[in-house]
Structures are given as C-alpha cells and as structure tokens.
C-alpha cells in the first residue's frame, strides 16, 4: 500500500510539472480515492465486491448441477459445517475442473474444485473447507480484498487518460479482481490461525480432525512440500505437524 501511495503522489507531481501531459488530474484523484477507499472497505463494500466476484467466477466456470455426483458428495460433506459466514447464508457449489483448490468469500460463497475432491476423502475435504471458512471468519479475506482493490486502483493510473475517471472497479476489472482474491497469498500466521479455526470447528461439531493432517500431507506430496493449493499457501508439511501437535495435546 505504501508503494501504491508513493506512485500516486509521484504521478500527481509529474502531472503538475507537465511531465505526464496526457494524464487527466481528475482521473488521478479518482485513482487515489480508490486506493484510500481500499484501506477502509466497509462490510457492505466487502459483500458487494464478493457478490460481483463470485457471480463472475460462477459465470466463467463450469458449475456442477445439483444432480451431479460431486454436488451430492459436497452436500453430504458440508453437514456439520457452518450454514452462514459473516452473517450471510453459506452457498456451497462445485467447480468441475482438474485444478486443486477451494475458497470462500465474505458473502457466503464457498466453492470447491472437483480436482480437490478427487484428491481428498470426506474428512480431509471437510477440514480444507473449514480452513477456507476460517479465512473469512478471521478477517483475512477482507484484508486480501483490500489489497486486490488497491492494486486495481494502481492499474487505473496507467489508463487514466482523457475523460477516464478511476473511482471504482469497472465491470471489466471484476474478473481479474476475482482471480486475485481466489489466489490471494496469506501470511504464515494467518494460515496457522485458519488451520486452528478448522481444528476447533471440527472439535466443536464432534467431527474427525485427523483429516486435516492427512489433507496437508497429501498437498505436501503434490507440491513437493513447498506450498499447497496452487502455491497460495505456505508449507503443507509444517501445517500437518501443527495439527498433529494439537491432536496429541487434546488426548
């Protein structure tokens, strides 16, 4: 964010000196406003952006119908998991793709990829979904959204010519914005907190927790132990070890 604000300030200064003759100062102000807005997105903003992002991803993905075997399995697996997220009704759907991934957003969207379902058994899948829900419940997804929104403002500066006004994400930016959310990278502490959230959720619901360990072990083998879920999460082996310690201490 600091680099973004420096870029905006520098661009404005150059414009005032005639260094960026084709850059509309009003558009620059709009881009700056978007950057500042990113730091103070309200819950309503988050929900609205999540609604647009989820709708765009659903439109561009192959969503399994309710009668599909993957959808029926997910309906069974979700039993015991939250029916609301951030006060919004949870919406569970499957994307038919070989990609190994899953994500959740603050508007209640929970999407699981069939590639992940092929790799995991029910207990493991339940643990991964609980982890993704944890990112929303603990506020990590909102921070990721702020970052994605700010980056969109930075892109707006490059196109702020003529009568362009960069005050909010345009419809053409939603798809790119949504992809940034899905592939958001979280810190090690955020990952650990979400893992622990999933562990506590499974404990409260009296569901098997061992699946969290084996899920991370499978992801560790899949990516060589460097990361998991398309390189968007830190070391899977370390995460498995953390849950193993919690299991041992709870006996």
NORBELQUI-V521824 format. One record per backbone hydrogen bond with DSSP energy under -1.0 kcal/mol. CO is the residue of the C=O (numbers start at 1). NH is the residue of the N-H. Records with the same first field share a line. If there is no record, write none. Layout:
CO = NH  NH
//
This chain:
1 = 5
2 = 6
3 = 7
4 = 8
5 = 9
6 = 10
7 = 11
8 = 12
9 = 13
10 = 14
11 = 15
12 = 16
13 = 17
14 = 19
15 = 18
20 = 23
24 = 28
25 = 29
26 = 30
27 = 31
28 = 32
29 = 33
30 = 34
31 = 35
32 = 36
33 = 37
34 = 38
37 = 40
42 = 46
43 = 47
44 = 48
45 = 49
46 = 50
47 = 51
48 = 52
49 = 53
50 = 54
51 = 55
52 = 56
53 = 57
54 = 58
55 = 59
56 = 60
62 = 96
65 = 68
68 = 72
69 = 73
70 = 74
71 = 75
72 = 76
73 = 77
74 = 78
76 = 79
78 = 81
83 = 90
85 = 88
88 = 85
91 = 110
93 = 112
94 = 64
95 = 97  114
97 = 115
101 = 113
103 = 111
105 = 108
108 = 91
109 = 105
110 = 93
111 = 103
112 = 95
113 = 117
114 = 118
116 = 120
121 = 125
122 = 126
123 = 127
124 = 128
125 = 129
126 = 130
127 = 131
128 = 132
129 = 133
130 = 134
131 = 135
133 = 137
134 = 138
135 = 140  141
136 = 139
139 = 143
140 = 144
141 = 145
142 = 146
143 = 147
144 = 148
145 = 149
146 = 150
147 = 151
148 = 152
149 = 153
150 = 154
151 = 155
152 = 156
157 = 160
159 = 161
160 = 24
161 = 164
165 = 167
170 = 173
173 = 177
174 = 178
175 = 179
176 = 180
177 = 181
178 = 182
179 = 183
181 = 184
187 = 191
188 = 192
189 = 193
190 = 194
191 = 195
192 = 196
193 = 197
194 = 198
195 = 199
196 = 200
197 = 201
198 = 202
199 = 203
200 = 204
201 = 205
202 = 207
203 = 206
209 = 212
210 = 214
211 = 215
212 = 216
213 = 217
214 = 218
215 = 219
216 = 220
217 = 221
218 = 222
219 = 223
220 = 225
223 = 226
228 = 233
229 = 232
232 = 186
233 = 228
235 = 239
236 = 240
237 = 241
238 = 242
239 = 243
240 = 244
241 = 245
242 = 246
243 = 247
244 = 248
245 = 249
246 = 250
//
